[in-house]
């Protein structure tokens, strides 16, 4: 774990401790992967230092990451039929990509 | 919102005092191009006189993320290959690059992601002059930067409202200012005499079917912005995907198969960009 100034935070880093504001409220929990949006929010909330996990950052693959965020990103649009259909199409696509990625990484392993 | 107030905002937004200054080279080149018979060599020479700018242009268009074939070694070559409109967009965006991230952390990367997505979409769909879409993506959120420079308190308030109430940044802008960055894009595009296709895509990227003359470029920018938001590369002011226009899908001839091919292409490029 290392403590870094928030301005050096980068998307993909993983929080090693919850982020707590001056009033003592936990804003984000431990283990959360930083995104640019989240860093911007923390900046606005007046946070200056955060604790991130050290070592090479290795987040989930793109397909898993987008899949995990789909509901959140579409949360205001799901009532609209076209957007709901689009979301379901994207869900199928990223689910398939995620499965393909896992098969791909298995076959990369040495077989002997 | 009264019209008086809107006019007052417009005036302060366009007040030359703080409006990002475009390199004098751009103005010089603009005036050269008023002569239809001007040679590319003369235009390239004018750009080359500003060596820092020339270097920035070459660096940007040679970035592997755009995938232009071969190495573009000179400004003249770039002008031949990409055309003047693209270079103009690149000059503007490199000049406001620092302002972009100062306005909103991650906005530069979001703009770059949108630009990369637009270029890939235009190329895949075999649209005419796919390079021209690069600038449309880069500049689609220019209005957000301008507002944050000219009316910093209003921009901060919009960022706050968008985060607190979980609404889109555009909606937050409407509440605070009475108009969105698309309106500001129109004012600035006029002020800087940007070409019509670029202007329309900047002004209508959220409602692309309102683009009267070049709906295709507006639709591609609309979709490019959606992709940049979907993959969350950079930050455009909120973490919501924008409403996608079914008519834009139709106009570009998208169906599930085409959409998936585009996701394959754009996804790979945006993943590279996210690693940087």
Interface residues (C-beta under 8 A of the other chain):
Chain A: X11 X12 X35 X36 X37 X39 X40 X41 X43 X44 X62 X65 X66 X69 X72 X73 X74 X75 X76 X77 X80 X82 X83 X86 X89 X90 X93 X97
Chain B: X104 X105 X106 X109 X110 X159 X160 X163 X166 X167 X168 X229 X230 X231 X232 X234 X235 X238 X239 X240 X241 X243 X244 X246 X256 X259 X260 X263 X267 X270 X271 X274
